[in-house]
């Protein structure tokens, strides 16, 4: 059962409202050589070209567009390993809203600098206490909390990406989506399920951060996930009831990939497409050369390249031995 707030026609309205503030990112069809290599008709959605370098801008902006005047005056708060913090900082700067942005103290310097460049009121915090910090800023100081992967407006934002995909492609047999907290696959998966009901929706997690896979197995969202992966954007420390309830109804399959597989895929994408992508962004590529290899022959398969906020130094260090 898909909630009415992410019904296809409702998201069409959301998309029209969001359109002036987001980039309609392209879908690229692969060459015959790469189709043969992956053994499927491969399409890539280049969402890493989005404002703030990630799909997260959609949810952050949609939250801001739905604030009341008093909520705008009070400001916003957000927390993440990087991408959502950058996106929320971008939205706050775009609409001139005061903010408290919490960033994991393990984040790379590039993301830290990017948040600072967007004039954010920045605080560093430990990943496992981060949500408590934002909750305090929200409940005590009155800041509106923009959740990184849960809540109506955040999921509507990710659903807008699904709607955009449906306007760009005539048929999808499989869609492969990187999974952290589950907000991206919940929103996109809901729209794809409505437009292409036979499409197989597949989530990809790192082996060291498979919280959604374990949540689905346990039939409840885990409140504490053990995380250990280079794909920090996919290392959600917990899962939430709303997004989880959507995920378990739209996802067909969850698979995991190793850090090593993601490193190899980062190098592969640079060699073949000349793009330097972060580990989370290439999880789908890693899955197609790993656990999903040769499963989609003569089918249309789309991978969302969800975002890439990484500097060349870190990229080079991760791919040096590949």
C-alpha positions as CSV (number, residue, x, y, z in Angstrom):
1,X,0.0,0.0,0.0
2,X,1.5,3.3,-1.1
3,X,0.6,6.3,1.0
4,X,-1.7,8.9,-0.7
5,X,0.9,11.6,-0.3
6,X,3.1,9.8,-2.7
7,X,0.4,8.9,-5.2
8,X,1.6,9.4,-8.8
9,X,-0.7,12.4,-9.4
10,X,0.2,14.0,-6.1
11,X,3.9,13.7,-6.9
12,X,3.2,15.3,-10.3
13,X,2.0,18.4,-8.4
14,X,5.1,18.2,-6.2
15,X,7.4,18.0,-9.2
16,X,5.8,21.1,-10.8
17,X,6.3,23.0,-7.6
18,X,9.9,21.8,-7.3
19,X,10.9,22.3,-10.9
20,X,12.0,25.9,-10.7
21,X,14.5,25.0,-8.0
22,X,16.0,21.7,-9.2
23,X,18.0,20.4,-12.2
24,X,16.3,17.9,-14.6
25,X,19.2,15.6,-14.6
26,X,19.8,13.5,-17.8
27,X,19.5,9.8,-18.4
28,X,22.3,8.4,-20.5
29,X,22.0,5.2,-22.6
30,X,25.2,3.1,-22.6
31,X,27.2,2.1,-25.7
32,X,26.7,-1.3,-27.2
33,X,30.1,-2.3,-25.9
34,X,29.1,-1.6,-22.3
35,X,25.7,-3.2,-22.8
36,X,27.5,-6.3,-23.8
37,X,29.9,-5.9,-20.8
38,X,27.0,-5.7,-18.3
39,X,24.8,-8.1,-20.3
40,X,21.8,-5.7,-20.1
41,X,20.5,-2.6,-21.9
42,X,21.9,-0.1,-19.3
43,X,20.7,3.4,-18.6
44,X,22.3,5.7,-16.1
45,X,20.4,8.5,-14.3
46,X,23.0,11.2,-13.7
47,X,21.6,12.6,-10.4
48,X,25.1,13.5,-9.2
49,X,24.7,16.6,-11.4
50,X,21.9,17.8,-9.2
51,X,22.3,21.0,-7.1
52,X,24.5,20.3,-4.0
53,X,25.9,17.3,-6.0
54,X,23.2,14.8,-4.8
55,X,19.5,13.8,-5.0
56,X,19.1,15.1,-1.4
57,X,18.5,18.6,-2.7
58,X,15.0,17.5,-3.8
59,X,13.9,16.5,-0.3
60,X,15.6,19.5,1.4
61,X,14.0,22.0,-1.0
62,X,10.6,20.3,-0.8
63,X,10.7,20.6,3.0
64,X,11.5,24.3,2.8
65,X,8.8,25.0,0.2
66,X,6.3,23.5,2.7
67,X,7.4,25.6,5.7
68,X,4.9,28.0,7.3
69,X,6.0,31.6,7.7
70,X,6.7,31.0,11.4
71,X,8.8,27.9,10.7
72,X,10.8,29.8,8.1
73,X,11.5,32.4,10.7
74,X,12.6,29.8,13.3
75,X,15.0,28.2,10.9
76,X,15.9,24.6,9.9
77,X,18.2,21.9,11.2
78,X,19.6,18.8,9.6
79,X,22.1,16.0,10.1
80,X,24.1,13.6,7.9
81,X,27.5,12.2,6.9
82,X,27.6,14.9,4.3
83,X,25.2,14.9,1.4
84,X,22.0,15.8,3.2
85,X,23.9,18.4,5.3
86,X,25.2,19.9,2.0
87,X,21.7,19.8,0.5
88,X,20.1,21.4,3.5
89,X,22.8,24.1,3.6
90,X,22.1,24.7,0.0
91,X,18.4,25.1,0.6
92,X,18.9,27.3,3.6
93,X,21.2,29.5,1.6
94,X,19.0,29.6,-1.4
95,X,15.9,30.7,0.6
96,X,17.9,32.8,3.2
97,X,16.8,30.7,6.2
98,X,18.8,30.5,9.4
99,X,20.0,27.0,10.3
100,X,21.9,24.6,12.5
101,X,23.6,21.9,10.4
102,X,25.1,18.9,12.1
103,X,27.8,17.0,10.2
104,X,29.4,13.7,11.3
105,X,32.9,14.4,12.7
106,X,34.1,11.6,10.4
107,X,33.2,13.4,7.2
108,X,35.9,14.2,4.6
109,X,37.3,17.7,4.3
110,X,35.7,18.3,1.0
111,X,32.2,18.0,2.4
112,X,33.1,20.1,5.4
113,X,34.3,22.8,3.1
114,X,31.3,22.6,0.9
115,X,28.9,23.1,3.9
116,X,31.0,26.0,5.1
117,X,30.9,27.6,1.6
118,X,27.1,27.6,1.7
119,X,27.2,29.9,4.8
120,X,25.8,27.1,7.1
121,X,25.9,27.4,10.9
122,X,27.9,24.2,11.2
123,X,28.3,21.8,14.1
124,X,30.4,18.5,14.1
125,X,29.0,15.5,16.0
126,X,29.4,11.8,16.5
127,X,27.2,9.7,14.1
128,X,25.4,7.9,17.0
129,X,24.5,11.0,18.9
130,X,23.8,13.1,15.8
131,X,20.0,12.6,15.8
132,X,19.8,13.5,19.5
133,X,21.6,16.8,18.7
134,X,19.2,17.7,16.0
135,X,16.2,16.7,18.1
136,X,17.4,19.1,20.8
137,X,17.8,21.9,18.2
138,X,14.3,21.2,17.0
139,X,12.5,20.7,20.3
140,X,14.4,23.2,22.5
141,X,15.4,25.9,20.0
142,X,12.4,25.6,17.6
143,X,14.3,24.7,14.4
144,X,12.4,22.7,11.8
145,X,14.1,19.3,11.5
146,X,14.6,18.2,7.8
147,X,15.0,14.5,8.1
148,X,17.6,13.0,5.8
149,X,15.5,10.0,4.7
150,X,12.1,10.0,6.5
151,X,9.0,12.1,6.6
152,X,6.3,13.1,4.1
153,X,8.2,16.0,2.4
154,X,11.5,14.3,2.3
155,X,10.0,11.2,0.6
156,X,8.0,13.4,-1.8
157,X,11.3,14.9,-2.8
158,X,12.9,11.6,-3.6
159,X,9.6,10.6,-5.3
160,X,10.0,13.6,-7.6
161,X,13.2,11.9,-8.9
162,X,11.1,8.8,-9.7
163,X,8.5,10.9,-11.5
164,X,11.3,12.6,-13.6
165,X,12.6,9.2,-14.6
166,X,9.1,8.2,-15.7
167,X,9.0,11.2,-18.0
168,X,12.4,10.3,-19.6
169,X,12.2,6.6,-20.4
170,X,9.5,4.5,-22.0
171,X,10.2,1.1,-20.3
172,X,12.2,-0.1,-17.3
173,X,12.5,-3.8,-16.4
174,X,14.9,-3.2,-13.5
175,X,16.0,-0.2,-11.4
176,X,19.0,-0.4,-9.1
177,X,19.2,2.1,-6.2
178,X,21.8,2.7,-3.6
179,X,20.4,2.4,-0.1
180,X,21.4,4.3,3.1
181,X,18.4,5.2,5.3
182,X,16.0,4.1,2.6
183,X,14.5,7.4,1.7
184,X,15.6,7.3,-2.0
185,X,14.4,3.8,-2.7
186,X,11.1,4.5,-0.8
187,X,10.3,7.6,-2.9
188,X,11.6,6.5,-6.3
189,X,10.4,2.9,-5.8
190,X,6.8,4.1,-5.0
191,X,6.6,6.0,-8.3
192,X,8.2,3.4,-10.4
193,X,5.9,0.8,-8.9
194,X,2.9,2.8,-10.0
195,X,4.1,3.7,-13.5
196,X,5.9,0.4,-14.3
197,X,4.3,-2.2,-12.1
198,X,6.3,-5.1,-13.5
199,X,9.7,-3.3,-12.9
200,X,12.0,-5.1,-10.4
201,X,13.1,-2.6,-7.7
202,X,16.5,-3.6,-6.3
203,X,18.3,-1.9,-3.4
204,X,22.0,-2.1,-2.8
205,X,23.8,-1.7,0.5
206,X,27.4,-2.0,1.6
207,X,28.2,-5.3,3.4
208,X,29.3,-3.1,6.3
209,X,26.0,-1.2,6.5
210,X,23.1,-3.5,5.6
211,X,20.6,-2.0,8.0
212,X,17.6,-2.1,5.6
213,X,18.3,-5.7,4.6
214,X,18.3,-6.7,8.2
215,X,15.3,-4.5,9.0
216,X,13.3,-6.3,6.2
217,X,14.4,-9.7,7.5
218,X,13.3,-8.7,11.0
219,X,10.1,-7.0,9.7
220,X,10.9,-3.9,11.7
221,X,13.2,-0.9,11.4
222,X,16.4,-1.3,13.3
223,X,17.1,1.5,15.8
224,X,20.8,0.8,15.9
225,X,22.9,-0.3,12.9
226,X,26.5,-1.4,13.1
227,X,28.3,0.5,10.3
228,X,31.7,0.0,8.8
229,X,32.1,1.0,5.1
230,X,33.9,3.4,2.9
231,X,30.4,4.4,1.6
232,X,29.7,6.7,4.4
233,X,26.7,8.2,2.6
234,X,25.1,4.8,2.9
235,X,25.9,4.3,6.6
236,X,22.6,5.2,8.2
237,X,22.9,4.5,12.0
238,X,19.2,3.7,12.2
239,X,16.0,3.2,10.2
240,X,12.6,4.9,10.6
241,X,9.0,3.4,10.6
242,X,7.5,5.6,7.9
243,X,10.2,5.1,5.2
244,X,10.6,1.5,6.2
245,X,6.9,0.8,5.8
246,X,7.1,2.0,2.2
247,X,10.4,0.2,1.5
248,X,9.1,-3.2,2.5
249,X,6.2,-2.8,0.2
250,X,8.0,-1.7,-3.0
251,X,11.4,-3.4,-2.9
252,X,11.7,-6.7,-4.7
253,X,15.3,-7.5,-3.7
254,X,18.1,-6.3,-1.5
255,X,21.8,-7.1,-2.3
256,X,25.0,-6.2,-0.7
257,X,28.4,-5.2,-2.2
258,X,31.9,-5.0,-0.6
259,X,34.0,-2.0,-0.3
260,X,36.5,-3.6,-2.7
261,X,33.7,-3.9,-5.3
262,X,32.8,-0.3,-4.9
263,X,36.4,0.8,-5.3
264,X,36.7,-1.1,-8.5
265,X,33.5,0.4,-9.8
266,X,34.7,3.9,-9.0
267,X,37.8,3.3,-11.1
268,X,35.6,1.7,-13.9
269,X,33.4,4.7,-14.1
270,X,36.3,7.1,-14.4
271,X,38.0,5.0,-17.1
272,X,34.8,4.7,-19.2
273,X,32.9,7.9,-18.4
274,X,35.6,10.2,-17.0
275,X,33.6,10.9,-13.8
276,X,35.0,10.7,-10.3
277,X,32.2,9.3,-8.2
278,X,32.0,8.5,-4.5
279,X,31.5,4.9,-3.3
280,X,27.8,5.3,-2.6
281,X,27.2,6.5,-6.1
282,X,28.6,3.4,-7.8
283,X,27.0,0.8,-5.5
284,X,24.6,-0.1,-8.3
285,X,27.5,-0.6,-10.8
286,X,29.2,-2.8,-8.2
287,X,26.0,-4.8,-7.8
288,X,25.6,-5.3,-11.6
289,X,29.2,-6.7,-11.8
290,X,28.7,-8.7,-8.6
291,X,25.6,-10.2,-7.1
292,X,23.4,-9.2,-10.1
293,X,25.8,-10.2,-12.8
294,X,24.2,-11.6,-16.0
295,X,20.7,-11.6,-14.5
296,X,19.1,-9.0,-16.8
297,X,20.0,-10.1,-20.3
298,X,17.9,-8.3,-23.0
299,X,16.2,-6.2,-20.4
300,X,16.2,-2.4,-19.7
301,X,18.1,-1.7,-16.5
302,X,18.5,1.7,-14.9
303,X,21.0,2.7,-12.3
304,X,20.6,5.9,-10.3
305,X,24.0,7.5,-9.9
306,X,22.6,9.3,-6.8
307,X,25.4,11.8,-5.9
308,X,29.0,12.5,-5.6
309,X,30.6,14.8,-3.1
310,X,34.2,13.6,-3.0
311,X,37.5,15.4,-3.7
312,X,40.2,14.0,-6.0
313,X,42.6,13.3,-3.1
314,X,40.1,10.9,-1.3
315,X,39.0,9.5,-4.7
316,X,42.6,8.7,-5.6
317,X,43.4,7.2,-2.2
318,X,40.4,4.8,-2.5
319,X,41.2,3.7,-6.0
320,X,45.0,3.6,-5.9
321,X,45.4,-0.2,-5.8
322,X,42.5,-1.1,-8.1
